Amino acid sequence: MSIAETIIPPQTPPPAGIKPFTTSRLAGIIFMGIWLALFLGLAVWMITDFSGDKFAKYGLRMLWGLGVTLKLVGTSLILGAILSLPIAFARMSASSMVSSIAYGYVYLFRGTPLIMQVFLIYYGLGSFRHAFDSVGLWWFFKDAYYCALLAFVLNTAAYQAEILRGAIQSVPRGQTEAAKALGIHAVPAFIRVVLPQALMVALRPYGNEIILMVKGSAIVSIVTVFDLMGETKYAYSRTFDFQIYLWAAILYLAVVELLRNVWNALERRLTRHLKR
């Protein structure tokens, strides 16, 4: 028993004060009640108006479209991650010319809407059909899926490059200096000392980028790619049933929620040594 416990005995905590019932609390309760009523009404409507025939006819098509969405997003994220490495190093380059070119690329693709980039590649590059035919690349640019994939890769590479650059620069310089003092070469020091710490910092922003890409992938339906949104538009054009869009929203929400939980578990696993 410590001296403090003999001089001042432990005291019970004071009772929590009752918060006054203010106008803002009343407005918040009313607002949440309205949203809850709308949600319950929507759920009841979906259950009572559910059509098994439509679900059997278009459900598999929507699941196939979800597979196209995941394939498009997954491929673009992997290729974008590969492309982001040289861009991130170029942003940190001592050469002002190299750094400026990389900055211009990142500024362009982060500062313009993704849908505009898809349109410029799909519709704009179509004007150069003869040039692409002469070099044997028209097979790529005539396909809406490949054009959307190219736009997604270029867009996510810009975001991932900035995430990686910020994460690398957040690692204290003393880590690199300590590695040099131990006689470790610059490349192994970066791979084994700097990069693991940088990826720990970039873990949450990378997760946000993946979720944003999943939600942003819906725009490819405008250029005739039959992803989840494309199949949803097709089903609605045949049925004129608004519930089709609610099914698509539930599928998107399920994918995002799964990714969020996976990323939270991964973050808890990799940062367990940082928690006290």
N, C-alpha and C positions, 0 to 999 in steps of 0.2 A: 504494500500500500504506500502510495507516495505521500509527501508532506502536504501537498495541496488537498488531498482527499481527507486528511486528518483535520486540517484547519477549516476548509470549506467543504462540507459534505455534498455529495451529488444532489442536484435539484431536479425536479421534474420540469420538463419544458412547459412554457406557458401555453394555455389553450389557444388554438388558432382563432383569430378574429373572424367574425362573420362579415363577409363582403356586402356592402350596401347594394341594393337592387337599383341599378341606374338605368337611364334611358337607353344607353348603348347596349347593356346586357339584354334588355327587352327587345331591341331591334335585332340583335344577334340571334336570339331564340326564335323570333318570328321568321327571320331569313332562313335559318336552318330548318324550321318547320315547313316552310314552303318548298325547299329543295327535297326534303324527305317525302312530302306528299307527292311531288312530281315524280320522284324516283319510284315510289310504290305504285303510282298510277301507271307509269310506263311498264313496270314489271307485270302488273295485272293484265294490261293490254296485250303484252307479248305472249302471255300464257293463254289467255282466252282466244286470241286471234291467230294462234300458231297454226300454220298449215303444213301438215306432214308431207303432202305431195310436193309442195315447193321446196321444202327442205331436202327431200329425197332427190329431186331433180337438179337442184343447184348447189346443194351442200358440198358434194364432192368437187364440183368445179371451183368453189371458193377455197376449199382446202388445197386443191392443186395450185390455185393462184397464190395462196399463202406460201407454198413451197417455192414458187417463182420469186416472191418477195424476199424470202430468207436467203435464197441462192444469190440474188442480185446484191443484197446488202452485205452478205458474208464475203462474197468475192471482191466487192469494191473496198471493203474494210481491209482485207488482207493485202490487196494490191496497193491501196492507199498507204498502208503502214510501211510497205517496202519503199514507195516513192517518197514518203515523208522523211526518211533518214537523210538522204543527201540534201533535201531542202532545209532541214533543221540545221545541219552542219554548215550549209551555205549561209544561213541567216547569222550564224555565229562566226563566220569567216572574218579574218583580219583584213581581207581585201574588200575595199568599199564597193568595187564594181560587182563582185560576186554577191556580196550581201544585199546590194541594191536590187539586183535581178531577182534574188529569192524573195526579197520584201515585196517587190512589185507583183510577183506571182501570188503570194499569200494575200496581199491587199486586194487583188482583183477577185479571187475566188471566195474570199470571206466577205467582201463588200458588195457582191451582187447576188441576186436571188438564184437559188438552185434551179428553179424552173426556167429562168432565162438562159442559164448555161445549157440546159437540156435542149431548149429550142434552138440556140445558136449552133449546137453540134448537129442536131437531127435535121433541122430545116436549112440552116446556113451552109453547112458543108455539102449539102446536096447540090448546091449550085456549081460545085467543082467536080461533077461526076466524071467528066472526060479525063480530068487530071488523075483522079483516083483509078479510073479504068486503065490508064496507061501504066500505072505502077502496080496494078493488081490488088488494090485495097478497097475497091468499091463493094465487094462482098461484105466488108465490115461496116461501112458507113451507110449501106442501104437497109441494114437491119436495125429496127428501133431498139431492140434489147441491147445490142452492142453500143449504140450511141448513148443510151441511158447509162450503161455501165461505165463508159468513158467519162461522162460528165460526173458521175458519182465518185469515181476514182480521183479525178482531178480536184473535186471539191473537198472530199474528206482528207486528201493528202495535205491540203493547205491547213486545215484545222488540226490534224494530227501533228504536223510539223511544228506549229506554234505550241501545242501541248507539250511535245517532247523538248522543244527548246527551253520553254519556261521551267520544266522539271529539271533538266540538266543544269541550268544556271542557278537553280535553287540549292543544289548540293554545295556545301561549303568548300571553298578553295583549299582549305587545309587538308581535305581528304586526298586531293591530287598531290599536294606537296608531301604528305606523309608517305604516299605510295612511291614517289620519286626518291625520298630519303631511304626507303627500304630497298632501292635498286630495282623496282618493278618498272618495266617498259611502259610507255604511254598507252599503247593499245590494250595490253592485258589489264592495266590499271583502270582504264575506262570501262572495259567489259565487266570486270569483277568488283570494282569498287564504286565507280560513279553511276553506271547504268542501273544496277539493282536499286540504289537509293532513288534515282530519278524516276524509275518506273513505279516505285511506291507512291511518290508524290503525284504521278500522272494517272494513277489507277482510277480515281473517281472521275476526272475529266474524260478519260477514255470511255468509261461507262456511259456518261452523258452523251458523248458523241455517237455511240452505238444506238442508243435509244432515239436520238434525234434522226439518225439515218433511217431507222425502221419507220418512223412516222413520216419522214419526208419522202420515203420511197413511193408514197401514194400518187405523186405527181406524174409518174411514168405512164399511168393509164391514159394521160392526155395524148401521148404519142403512140397509142395503140399497143402498148405492152400489156398483156393480160396477166397482171399480177393480181393480188387480192382485191385491190380497188377496181382494176379493170374487169375482173369477173363479177364484182358487185354491180358495176354499171351495166354490164351485159344482162345480169339477172333482173335488174330493175327495169331495163328497157323492154323485157319480155313480160313482166308481171305487174309493173307499176305499184308494187307493194313496198311501202317505205320501211317495212320491217327488215328487208334485205340489208339496208344500211346499218341497222342496229346489230345484225349478226356480224357484219364486218367490223363494227366498232368493238364488239366483244372479243373478236379474234385478235385485233390489234392490242386491246387492253390486256389480254391474256399473255401475249408475247412480251409486251413491255413489263408486265408484272413479274414474269418468269426471269427476264433479264435482270430486273432490279434485285430480286432475291438472290440470284446467282452471284451478282456482283457484290452484294452486301456480304454474303458468305465468304467470297474470295477475299474481300478486304479484311474481314475479321480474321481469316486464317493467316494472311500475310503480315498483318500488323499486330498479331497477338503478343509479340515481344515488346511492343511499345506501350502496352497497357499495364497499369499498376494495380 
